[in-house]
Amino acid sequence: MVYGTSPLKLKRQRRTRDELHALDLELYRIVEENQPMTIRGAFYQAEVLELVPKDEKGYDVVQRRLLKLRINGTIPYGWITDGTRLVQRYSRWNGMGDFATHAAQFYRRDYWVSSPARVEIWIEKDALSGVIFPTVVEEWGLELFVARGFSSVTYLQNAAEGISDDGRPTYVYILGDRDPSGICAARKIAEELPERARGVSVHVEHLAVTMPQVEAWKLPTRDVKHSDSRARKFIREFGEISVELDAIPPKTLRSMVGQAIARHADPAAISRLKLIEEEERSNMVRMFENRN
């Protein structure tokens, strides 16, 4: 959906109560239509609509308003994703029946067990992993590789060993910022992963962010940070403009990832396996209920 023109203009002075209310309505619509999404993703969509300034002050406004909207219950907390903070603990259960009910929710069939190809989605930014998790993991049943910037040698080696052990031709799709570090990190994966997974055909595609996407979707841009040691080389090759992955609307990002995965999928086979999976979940719960 394309958002309509906003009546709000960029302002540096303090907003009135009516202007804040209008901003909140626009932010609610942005998040509702794109959830789950990150705060920075919401900021970029607000920036495109000229609801807030194109700077960190604009980001701060969006952050504060979204916090207030979640606290007062207008926006559900689950609509905003944050993949950077984890809680480590043992899972605990109130007996075997309780365990079976919860375990059944996580039981998954391997939708790709008979596929002639293996597919992997790699994302540079941990914070955005929650945005595409519903598509990659829940809908298509694939692993989501969160590189967190530059992939370590260990991370790349472990991933390559998984590809080698599997043996099937592997298609790797990379999502990352179009900036000096993002481009360099993607190239490292594209160069080292096939080399380490020797004996297996590995095809790597930098799915986003690309210049055609920037132009077609009119994504908000930033000047390249000259403090980055890779900036000079990036500017020579691509110019002075950088674009964050967060700038792509979440719905668009999920759709693009889903389309890339679908190139290699058998939708009918996956649908059948999902029906079998659901029946097996029910059987798992009934089995433990009968024991009690």
C-alpha positions in Angstrom: 0.0 0.0 0.0 1.3 3.5 -0.8 0.8 6.0 1.9 -1.1 9.2 1.1 0.4 12.7 1.3 0.8 13.8 4.9 -0.6 17.1 6.1 2.3 17.5 8.4 5.4 19.5 7.4 8.9 19.1 8.6 9.2 21.3 11.7 12.0 22.0 14.1 9.9 23.8 16.6 7.9 22.0 19.3 4.8 20.2 17.9 1.3 21.1 19.1 -0.9 18.5 20.7 -2.9 18.2 17.5 0.2 17.7 15.5 1.5 15.0 17.8 -1.9 13.3 17.6 -1.7 13.4 13.8 1.8 12.0 13.9 0.7 9.2 16.2 -2.0 8.2 13.8 0.5 8.1 10.9 3.0 6.1 13.0 0.2 3.6 14.0 -0.7 3.1 10.3 2.9 2.6 9.3 3.5 0.0 12.0 0.1 -1.7 11.6 0.7 -2.3 7.9 4.3 -3.4 8.2 4.5 -5.2 11.5 6.7 -6.7 12.7 9.2 -3.9 12.1 12.0 -2.1 13.9 11.9 1.4 15.2 14.5 2.5 12.7 12.4 1.0 9.9 9.4 3.0 11.1 11.6 6.1 11.2 12.6 5.6 7.6 8.9 5.3 6.5 8.0 8.4 8.5 10.9 10.2 6.9 9.8 9.3 3.4 6.3 10.8 4.2 8.0 13.9 5.6 6.6 13.4 9.0 9.9 13.9 10.7 13.3 15.4 9.8 16.0 13.3 8.0 18.3 13.2 11.0 18.7 11.6 14.5 16.3 14.2 15.9 13.7 12.7 13.7 14.6 9.2 14.8 14.3 10.3 18.5 10.8 11.7 17.8 9.7 8.4 16.3 11.3 6.4 19.1 9.6 8.5 21.8 6.2 8.4 20.2 6.3 4.6 19.5 7.3 4.0 23.1 4.3 6.1 24.3 1.9 4.3 21.9 3.1 0.9 23.2 2.9 2.0 26.9 -0.7 3.2 26.5 -1.7 0.1 24.6 -2.4 1.7 21.2 0.3 -0.4 19.5 0.9 -4.0 20.7 4.5 -4.6 21.9 4.8 -7.4 19.4 4.5 -5.1 16.5 8.0 -3.7 17.2 10.8 -6.3 16.9 14.1 -6.2 18.7 16.4 -9.1 17.9 19.4 -7.8 19.8 18.4 -8.6 23.3 18.1 -12.2 24.5 17.3 -14.0 27.7 19.3 -17.2 28.5 17.6 -19.7 30.7 16.4 -23.3 31.0 12.9 -24.1 29.7 10.7 -25.2 32.6 7.4 -27.2 32.5 4.5 -28.1 34.8 4.7 -31.9 34.0 4.8 -33.9 30.8 1.4 -32.8 29.5 2.5 -29.1 29.8 5.7 -30.0 28.0 3.9 -31.8 25.2 1.6 -28.9 24.5 4.5 -26.5 24.2 6.7 -28.9 22.3 4.0 -29.5 19.8 4.0 -25.8 18.9 7.7 -26.1 17.8 7.5 -29.4 16.0 8.3 -28.9 12.4 8.6 -31.1 9.3 11.6 -30.6 7.0 9.8 -29.0 4.1 12.9 -29.2 2.0 14.0 -32.8 2.6 13.1 -33.9 -1.0 14.1 -30.6 -2.6 17.0 -30.8 -5.2 18.4 -27.5 -3.8 19.3 -26.0 -0.4 18.3 -22.4 0.3 19.9 -20.0 2.9 18.9 -16.5 3.8 21.7 -14.4 5.4 21.1 -11.0 7.0 23.7 -8.5 8.1 21.6 -6.8 10.9 20.5 -8.7 14.0 17.8 -6.1 14.7 16.1 -6.9 11.4 16.1 -10.6 11.9 12.6 -10.5 13.5 11.2 -8.6 10.5 11.9 -11.5 8.1 11.7 -14.4 10.6 8.0 -15.0 9.8 8.7 -15.4 6.2 12.0 -17.4 6.3 11.5 -19.6 9.3 7.7 -19.9 9.9 6.4 -19.8 6.4 9.1 -21.5 4.4 10.8 -23.6 7.1 14.4 -22.4 6.4 17.2 -21.3 8.7 17.9 -17.6 9.0 21.6 -16.8 9.2 22.3 -13.6 11.2 25.8 -12.5 10.3 25.9 -9.4 12.6 28.1 -7.4 10.3 31.2 -9.2 9.3 30.9 -12.9 9.6 33.7 -14.5 11.7 35.8 -17.3 10.2 34.2 -19.7 12.6 30.7 -18.7 11.6 31.5 -19.0 7.9 33.3 -22.4 8.4 30.4 -23.9 10.3 27.9 -22.7 7.7 30.2 -24.1 4.9 30.4 -27.5 6.7 26.6 -27.6 6.9 26.5 -27.0 3.1 29.1 -29.7 2.5 27.4 -32.2 4.7 24.1 -31.6 2.9 25.7 -31.9 -0.5 22.9 -30.3 -2.5 23.5 -27.2 -4.7 23.0 -24.2 -2.3 21.5 -20.8 -3.1 22.5 -18.1 -0.6 20.6 -14.8 -0.5 22.3 -11.9 1.4 20.5 -8.9 2.9 22.6 -6.0 4.1 23.2 -2.2 4.0 24.4 -0.6 0.9 27.3 1.1 2.5 31.1 0.5 2.7 30.8 -2.1 5.5 27.7 -3.8 4.2 29.0 -4.3 0.7 32.4 -5.5 2.0 30.7 -8.0 4.5 28.5 -9.3 1.7 31.5 -9.8 -0.6 33.3 -11.7 2.1 30.4 -14.2 2.4 30.2 -14.5 -1.4 33.9 -15.2 -1.7 34.6 -17.4 1.3 31.5 -19.5 1.6 31.8 -21.2 -1.8 35.5 -21.7 -1.2 35.0 -23.3 2.2 32.2 -25.5 1.0 34.4 -27.3 -1.5 32.8 -29.9 -3.7 29.3 -28.3 -3.5 27.9 -25.8 -5.9 27.2 -22.6 -4.0 25.4 -19.6 -5.7 25.5 -16.3 -3.8 23.2 -13.4 -4.6 23.3 -10.0 -2.9 19.5 -9.7 -2.7 19.3 -6.3 -1.0 20.1 -3.4 -0.9 20.8 -2.8 -4.6 20.8 0.4 -6.6 17.8 -0.5 -8.8 15.9 -1.0 -5.5 16.9 2.4 -4.3 15.7 4.0 -7.5 12.5 2.0 -7.9 11.3 2.3 -4.3 12.8 5.8 -3.8 14.5 4.7 -0.6 15.8 7.3 1.8 19.6 7.7 1.5 22.4 8.9 3.7 25.9 10.3 2.9 28.6 7.8 3.1 30.5 8.0 6.5 34.0 9.0 5.6 35.2 7.8 8.9 34.7 4.2 7.6 38.1 2.8 6.5 36.4 1.3 3.4 34.6 4.6 2.4 37.1 5.7 -0.2 36.9 2.4 -2.2 33.1 2.4 -1.9 32.8 5.9 -3.2 35.0 5.2 -6.2 32.8 2.3 -7.1 29.3 3.4 -6.0 29.3 7.1 -5.3 28.6 9.1 -2.2 25.2 7.7 -1.2 24.5 4.9 1.2 21.2 3.2 2.1 20.4 1.1 5.1 18.5 -2.2 4.9 16.0 -0.7 7.3 14.9 1.7 4.6 13.1 -1.0 2.7 9.5 -1.3 4.0 9.2 -4.5 5.9 6.3 -5.8 3.8 8.4 -5.2 0.7 11.4 -6.9 2.3 9.4 -10.0 3.3 7.8 -10.2 -0.1 11.2 -10.0 -1.9 12.7 -12.7 0.4 9.6 -14.9 -0.1 9.8 -14.6 -3.9 13.5 -15.5 -3.8 12.8 -18.6 -1.8 9.8 -19.6 -4.0 12.2 -19.9 -7.0 13.4 -23.2 -5.5 10.3 -24.4 -3.7 7.6 -27.0 -4.4 4.5 -25.2 -2.9 2.3 -28.2 -3.3 4.7 -30.5 -1.4 5.2 -27.9 1.3 1.4 -27.6 1.8 1.1 -31.4 2.1 3.9 -31.5 4.7 2.2 -28.7 6.7 -1.0 -30.7 6.9 0.9 -33.8 8.1 2.8 -31.6 10.5 -0.4 -30.2 12.1 -1.8 -33.7 12.5 1.4 -35.0 14.1 1.3 -32.1 16.5 -2.2 -33.0 17.6 -1.1 -36.7 18.0 1.8 -35.7 20.2 -0.4 -33.8 22.6 -3.0 -36.6 22.7 -0.4 -39.2 23.4 0.7 -37.5 26.5 -2.8 -36.7 27.6 -3.7 -40.4 27.4 -0.7 -41.2 29.6 -2.0 -38.9 32.3 
